[in-house]
Structure formats: structure tokens, C-alpha cells
Amino acid sequence: MKFVPNVKTFHIQTFRGLLSVVFSYWSCKTYKIPHYGQSRKENTKLIWRGILGIGSTSLWLYGISNVPLSDSTTLFQTNTLWTCILAPIFLGEPTSKMTFVAVASSLFGVVLVMRPYSIFQHFPSLLNPKDLERGISETTGIQHYLDLGSNVAGAFVFSVVQLAIRGLRETTPPVRINLFATFISAVVGPIGMMYQGPINFLALSLKENLIFWTLCLSAYIGNLAMTRSFQLGQARTISIINYFTVVLAFGMDIIILSISPPPCAYLGALIIISASVYIILHTKK
């Protein structure tokens, strides 16, 4: 998204969905996997998983296109916090009071990453110049918090997707889950394109076209691998592994995009990751 600014959220949703539907359908046919679930209940779960999936991805893509990569990735990875809260309730996975303490401390890290100006104006050394300029403009500031909030909302919806995948682990192959999810994405995507406008591939450079199609293909592979991992492992443990993307996002901001995150963003990410490491160690016991 950062390297193809002319590509919008639903452009990616549409063509990622179409590409994934082709590969998923071919995989089902090759390995003789039924395209539909074995019961109405299973098909209903698959449809809801697809709807929630496109909602989560759309919120994340919107956020990542409007805020620094490090902020967006850190906030989206709070799906671990929501999963830790929801997994014991809906899946009966064991937890402890200290796990919820770790979750609470992570929420403080979220505040540091979002760095609301009304609080941090008293600590200017923790902000960067853009944060100070944004805080002066009320309109720009509100829009910025909405952009950041879309990542948190996407994280919450994604945690529900994780739980839905776990609920399908006994009966549904991951390729069928992916087929339903991407088919819904391919159907809903064009509706969103009516609002955002069509994509003109001829107006994109060769580099931008390569990045776009690589993104669509890698999304299919990543989605399939993620689905299988959530079926096999505990939802909380698998989601925590995603925190390695936070480190990569900070590195890309600094090295490739020449964006310097403020000190409070580093501190917030450190708190969130530290709490997650505790949860990893606790889950392994």
C-alpha cells in the first residue's frame, strides 16, 4: 500500500479475491475436496468467516494507507489482546489472571502508540514534529485518530475471525475456508470499487504492477498458511507469533520509507511485545 499509492483498499480486495478463488477452486478440484461444507451450519460459519475477514482486511488496509507502517502494524497486532479475552469465553481455552494483567498492560502500550495530543502535549519530547503539528489542527487530529482506530477495530474483527477458524478445525479443510472467504471478497470488492473508483493498470508503472500482483499472490499464500496454523495451534499462541511483523514494520519505516517513529511509539511497541512474550511463555507451560 505504501509503494502503490494509486491503488485503493477495494482494488486489492477485488483482485486478491479473484486470484485466490481461482487457486482455491483448483486446489479443491485437484485434491478432491468438496467446495461446500457438509452441513448448513458449517456453510453458515464459512460465510460469516468470509464477511468478517473482508471487514477486518478492509479496516487494516485503510489504516495502513493513512498512518505510518509501524503504528498501523502495532495497533493491528492488538488482535492478540482481543483473542486472549475472547478465546476462554467462546472456545474454553485455559487462561489465568496474569494473562489478563498482561493484556491490561498492553492496552497502555496502545495508548502510547496512538499518543493522543491532549495527553502527550505535556510531554513533547516523546512526540515528533508531525505529531505536534497534527495536535494543533483539531480536524487533522480527529482524522488521524480515526485512521489509527480503524486498525484497532480491524484487530478486534480479526480476533473473531481467528476464533471462527478454530471453530471449523474439525470438519473444514483450510483451502475450503479460503475459497469461501476469497469468493466473498471478490463479490464485495467491486461494490467498494464503485465508491473508490476503478483501477487503471495502464496508468501504473511496471514496478507498481509487479508490487500489486505480488501483494495479491502473497495474500493468498499467507491466508492459507494462517488458516491452517489457527486450526492446529492454540489461537492465542499463533496470534502472538504475528508480533514479529511489528519489528519488521519499524525497520521498513526507518530504512525504506525514511520515517522516524517517535520515542513513545517504540515504548508502546516494547510494552505490547513484552506482554505478548509473557503470554507465549505462560501458554507453553
N, C-alpha and C positions, 0 to 999 in steps of 0.2 A: 504493500500500500504506500509506503514511503517513497518507493522508487518509480511508481507509476501513478502520479497524482491525478491524471485524467481518467483513471479507472475508478468507478464508484462501487459502493458496497454490493448492490444487487447485480452489477455486471459480473462480479466474481461469483456470487451465489448462483447465478443462472448457468454460467458455463462450467463452473466446478460441478454443479449438479448434473448437467448433461453428460459431461465426460465420465463422471463417477457412475451414472446409470448404465452407460454402455459397458464399462468394465465390470460392474457388479452383475449385470444381466449375463454377460459372457461367462463369468466365474460360476454363477449358479447353474448355467446350462452345461458347462464343461464338467463340473463335479457332481452333476445330477442332484442339485439341491433345489427343493421346491421354492418357487418365488414367493409364495404366500405362506402365512402361518397355518398351523394345524387346527386352529380354533378361532372363533370370533374374538375371544378375549385376547389372544395373542396378537391378532391383526390390529385390534384397538390400541394395544400397548405400542405396537410398532408405529402406528400413525401418530400417536401423541409424542412418541420419542422424536419423530421427524419434525413435528411442529415446534417442539421445544428446542430442537437442535438448530433450526434455521433462525429462531428468535435469539438464541444465545450467540450464534456466529454473527448475526447482523449487528447486534449491540456491540460486540467486540470489534468488528471491522470499522464501525462508525467511530468508536472511541480511538482506535489506533491510528486513524487517519487525521485526527484532530489534536492529539496531545503527544508529547514525547514518548518514544517507544518504551523507555524504562518505566515511566509512570503507568502507561496503559498495561504493560505486561504484569507489573507488580500487582496492580489492582485486580486484574482478571484472575490472577492466581489465588485470590482470596476464595475461590471456589472450594479450596481445601477447608476453610473455616466453616462454610455452609455444609459441606459434606460431613464434617465431624459432628455437626449439630443434628443433621437430618438422618444420617445412617443408623444411629441407635434407635431412632423413633420408627423408621419405616422398614429397616432391614434387620433390626435386632442385633446389629454388630456391637460387640462389647466396647465400653469406653470407661473413663474414670473422671473423677473431679479435676485432677491435674490437667487432663486433656482440655477441659473447658477453661481452665486458668490460662493455658497456652493460647487458646482461641481468643480469650479476652485481651491478652497482651498483644496479639496480632492486630486486633482492632485499633489499638493505639498506634501501631505501625501504619495502618491505613490512613489515620488522621495525619500523620507526618507526611505521607506521600501526597495526599490531597492538599495539604498545607493551606487551610482556609486563611485568607488575609486578615479577617477580623481577629484572629488569634496571633498569627505569626508576624503581624505588623510590629509587634513589640519585640520581636527577635529577628531584625533584618539580616543579621549575619548568617542565618540559616536559609535565607532565600537567595535567589539570583535576580538580576535586574529586571528580567521579564516578569517575574512574579510580582515585583513591586509596581511595575507599570500596569499590570493586569488588575491589581488591587485598587488602584486609583480610579480606574474606569469600572463603574458598577455593572454596566451592560456586558462588557467583555468578561468581567469576573464571573457573573452568573452563568454565561455561556460556557466558560471554562469548566465550572463545577458540574454543569450538565454533561459535558463531554466526558469528564472523569467518572461521573455517576453512571454513565452508560456501561462502563467497564465493570463496575461493581454489580449492576443489575444483570449484565451478561454472565458474570461469575455465579450468581445465585441460580439463574436458569440452567447453567451448565452443570451445577451440582445436582439438580433434579434429573438432568439427562444421565449423569453417572449412575444415579440410583435406579433409573429406568432400565439401563443396560444390565445392571446387576440382577434386576428382577426377571430378565429374559435369559439368563445364563443357562438354565437347564434345558430349554427347548429350542432356542433360536441360534443358528449359525451367524457369526458376525457379518458375513457377506450379505445375508438377507436383511439384517438390521441396516446395513449401509445402503442397500438397494432402496428400501422404503424411505430412509432419511434423505437421500440424494434425489429421489424422484420428487418428493415434496419440495425440495429446494429448487429443482428445475421447473416446477409448476408455479411456485410462488415468486420466483426470481423475476420473470418477465413482468409481473404485475408491479413490482417495485421499480423496474426499469421504465415503466410508463411515467413514473414520478421523477426519476433521476435523469431520464433521457437515454437513448440508445448509445451503444459504444461504437466508435468508428475505428476499426483496426487499421485502416489505411492512414489515419492521422497519427497513429502511434509509430514510434521508431522501431527498428528491428530489435533493439535491446529491450524496449518496453514490451514488445510482443513476446519475446522469449521469457521475460520475467513473469508475464501474465500467465502463459500456458504452463510454465514450470510450477507456479503457485497453485494452479488448478490441479495438476497431476499430483503434486506432493500432498495436497489437501486430501485427495482420495486415499493415498497410501497411509498417511498419518491417521486418518479417520478409521481405517480398517484395523490398524495396529492398536489404536487406542481402545476401540470397541472390544477387541479380544482381550486386552490387558485388564479392562474393567470386569470382564466376565470371569477371569481366572483369579485375580487377586482381590484383596480387601479394598473397598472403594477408597477408604482414607489413605492407605499406603500408596496406591497407584497415583492418586491425585497429587500427593506430596512430591513425587518424583518430578512433576512438571515445574517445580521451583527452579530447576537448573536453567530454565528459559529466562528467568529474571536476570541471572548473571550474564547470559548472552545478550539480553536486551540492553543492559547498561554498557556492555562492551561495544555494541553496534552504535549506540548513541554517541559515544565518545570517539571511537575510531573512524567510523564510516560517515555518520551524519553530522559530526562536529558539534554535538550538543552536550553541554556540560551540566549534568543534573546537580541541583543544589544539595548542600550538606544534609538537610532534613530528609531528602529522598533516599540517600544512602542509609541514614539511620533507620528510617521506616522499613526499608527493604531488609536490613540486617535483623531487625526485631521480628519481622514476619518469617524470615527464613529460619532464624534461631528457634522460634516456637515450633515451626514445622519439623525441624530436626529432632526436637524433643518428642514430638508425636510419632515420628518414624521409629525412634529407639523404643518408645513405650509400646508401639504396636507389635514390634518384633518379639517382645517378651512373652 
